[in-house]
């Protein structure tokens, strides 16, 4: 498996922090975010990552939002 470049690892970490934050919120306060709103929450987070210049994280969050929509 090829080693991740530092920038790639940082982008993955940024996206993972968003998802883990949502997971933590749901664990601490179940039902806070309805399942049908999760894709939109990820897209909002993707926009913020874009503003921060984290374009890799933005792409991952958008892809994950699409996956969640496909599961519905």
Secondary structure, 3 states (H helix, E strand, C coil): CCCCCHHHHHHHHHHHHHHHHHHHHHHHCCCCCCHHHHHHHHHHHHHHHHHCCCHHHHHHHHHHHHHHHHHC
